[in-house]
Amino acid sequence: PRTKLLVATFLSNRQIEIPNTAGLDTIVATEAKILDIELPDRNGNMQKLSDVTSKGNVVVLSFTAYSLENSPAYNKLLSDIYSKYSSRGFEIYQVGLDSDVAQWKLSANNLPWITVYDEAGTNSNNVIKYNVGAVPMSYVIDRSGEIQSRVIDQTQLDSEVAKLL
């Protein structure tokens, strides 16, 4: 009985004031299908990922560094996929993370897809936003502009793209 009395006395003497937090505790967020990237291409023109995805194409977002040993084989794989599907509404947006811009330009010069350069390299905010732990890393974006898969094993890239075409 004493416990009940103490609880009742405490609660009756306690002033409950709930502050008005309307507007302070509400976060209004807009839904984003992709995290946009805007970087210069080999001609110095700014290229936005959202512009590429808004055209209704299936897009591979690729993070790579042309200076890596496996880069030629990776770009050959991308070239084969691009040749196979480019006429069916397919595009590649490739982000170069090389430390040497001259080497990047030389390597990107003959590629038929969109290649952009991120001067911050592997310390880039884009690398952080897309949680790129190793390069090459690819993301497949569907025709509505939503990321459908993160491709770590690049041998699976063709089949991931084919699913969406």
C-alpha positions as CSV (number, residue, x, y, z in Angstrom):
1,P,0.0,0.0,0.0
2,R,2.8,2.4,0.8
3,T,4.3,2.0,-2.7
4,K,1.0,2.8,-4.3
5,L,0.6,5.9,-2.2
6,L,4.2,7.1,-3.1
7,V,3.6,6.5,-6.8
8,A,0.3,8.3,-6.7
9,T,1.7,11.2,-4.7
10,F,4.7,11.5,-7.1
11,L,2.5,11.4,-10.2
12,S,0.0,13.9,-8.9
13,N,2.7,16.4,-8.0
14,R,4.7,16.0,-11.2
15,Q,4.1,18.7,-13.7
16,I,3.9,17.2,-17.1
17,E,4.7,19.7,-19.8
18,I,5.2,18.4,-23.3
19,P,7.0,21.0,-25.4
20,N,5.6,21.8,-28.8
21,T,8.2,20.2,-31.1
22,A,6.2,20.5,-34.3
23,G,8.5,21.3,-37.1
24,L,11.6,20.5,-35.0
25,D,11.3,16.7,-34.9
26,T,10.0,16.1,-38.4
27,I,12.3,15.5,-41.2
28,V,10.9,16.0,-44.7
29,A,12.8,14.0,-47.2
30,T,12.4,13.7,-50.9
31,E,12.8,10.3,-52.5
32,A,15.7,10.0,-54.8
33,K,16.1,7.1,-57.2
34,I,19.8,7.6,-57.6
35,L,22.5,9.8,-56.0
36,D,23.4,12.2,-58.7
37,I,26.9,12.7,-60.0
38,E,28.0,15.7,-62.0
39,L,31.6,15.5,-63.3
40,P,33.5,16.8,-66.4
41,D,34.0,14.5,-69.4
42,R,37.2,14.3,-71.5
43,N,36.1,17.5,-73.3
44,G,35.5,19.4,-70.1
45,N,31.7,19.3,-70.4
46,M,29.8,18.6,-67.3
47,Q,27.9,15.3,-67.5
48,K,25.1,14.5,-65.0
49,L,24.2,10.9,-64.2
50,S,20.6,12.0,-63.8
51,D,20.5,13.3,-67.4
52,V,21.7,9.9,-68.6
53,T,19.2,7.9,-66.6
54,S,16.3,10.2,-67.4
55,K,16.3,9.2,-71.0
56,G,14.8,5.8,-70.2
57,N,17.9,3.8,-70.9
58,V,19.4,1.0,-68.8
59,V,22.6,2.5,-67.5
60,V,25.7,0.9,-66.0
61,L,27.4,3.3,-63.5
62,S,31.0,2.2,-63.4
63,F,33.7,3.3,-61.0
64,T,37.2,2.4,-62.2
65,A,40.8,3.6,-62.4
66,Y,42.5,3.1,-65.8
67,S,45.9,2.8,-64.2
68,L,45.0,-0.5,-62.6
69,E,46.4,-3.7,-64.0
70,N,42.9,-5.2,-64.6
71,S,41.5,-2.1,-66.3
72,P,42.1,-3.2,-69.9
73,A,40.2,-6.4,-69.3
74,Y,37.4,-4.6,-67.5
75,N,37.0,-2.1,-70.3
76,K,37.0,-4.9,-72.9
77,L,34.2,-6.5,-71.0
78,L,32.3,-3.1,-71.0
79,S,33.0,-2.7,-74.7
80,D,31.5,-6.1,-75.5
81,I,28.4,-5.3,-73.4
82,Y,28.1,-1.9,-75.0
83,S,28.4,-3.2,-78.5
84,K,25.8,-5.9,-77.7
85,Y,23.2,-3.6,-76.1
86,S,23.8,0.0,-77.1
87,S,21.2,-0.2,-79.9
88,R,18.6,-1.4,-77.4
89,G,18.6,1.6,-75.1
90,F,21.8,0.9,-73.1
91,E,24.4,3.4,-71.8
92,I,27.5,3.4,-69.7
93,Y,28.4,6.3,-67.3
94,Q,32.0,5.6,-66.2
95,V,33.7,7.5,-63.4
96,G,37.5,7.6,-63.6
97,L,39.3,7.7,-60.3
98,D,42.8,7.9,-61.6
99,S,45.3,10.1,-59.8
100,D,46.8,11.2,-63.1
101,V,44.4,13.2,-65.3
102,A,46.6,12.9,-68.4
103,Q,46.6,9.2,-68.2
104,W,42.9,9.2,-67.7
105,K,42.3,11.4,-70.7
106,L,44.5,9.2,-72.9
107,S,42.7,6.0,-71.8
108,A,39.2,7.5,-72.0
109,N,39.8,9.2,-75.3
110,N,38.7,6.2,-77.5
111,L,35.8,4.9,-75.4
112,P,32.4,5.2,-77.0
113,W,30.4,5.7,-73.8
114,I,30.3,8.6,-71.3
115,T,33.5,8.8,-69.3
116,V,33.9,11.4,-66.5
117,Y,36.8,12.3,-64.3
118,D,36.7,12.6,-60.5
119,E,39.8,14.5,-59.5
120,A,39.3,13.5,-55.8
121,G,40.0,9.9,-56.8
122,T,39.2,7.2,-54.2
123,N,38.6,10.0,-51.6
124,S,35.7,11.3,-53.6
125,N,32.3,12.0,-52.1
126,N,30.9,10.0,-55.0
127,V,32.9,6.9,-53.9
128,I,31.5,7.4,-50.4
129,K,27.9,8.0,-51.5
130,Y,28.0,4.8,-53.6
131,N,29.9,2.8,-51.0
132,V,32.6,1.8,-53.4
133,G,35.0,-0.4,-51.6
134,A,37.1,-1.6,-54.5
135,V,37.4,-0.8,-58.2
136,P,36.1,-1.7,-60.7
137,M,32.6,-1.5,-59.2
138,S,29.4,-1.4,-61.3
139,Y,25.8,-0.5,-60.6
140,V,23.0,-1.4,-63.0
141,I,20.3,1.2,-63.2
142,D,16.9,0.4,-64.8
143,R,14.9,2.4,-67.3
144,S,13.0,4.2,-64.5
145,G,16.3,5.4,-63.0
146,E,16.5,3.1,-60.0
147,I,19.5,1.0,-59.0
148,Q,18.7,-2.6,-59.5
149,S,22.0,-4.3,-58.6
150,R,25.5,-3.7,-57.4
151,V,27.8,-5.9,-59.4
152,I,31.0,-6.9,-57.5
153,D,31.8,-9.9,-59.7
154,Q,32.1,-8.2,-63.1
155,T,31.6,-11.5,-65.0
156,Q,27.9,-11.1,-63.9
157,L,27.5,-7.7,-65.4
158,D,26.2,-8.9,-68.8
159,S,23.5,-11.0,-67.3
160,E,22.4,-8.2,-64.9
161,V,22.1,-5.8,-67.9
162,A,20.3,-8.4,-70.0
163,K,17.6,-8.9,-67.3
164,L,16.6,-5.3,-67.7
165,L,16.6,-5.1,-71.5
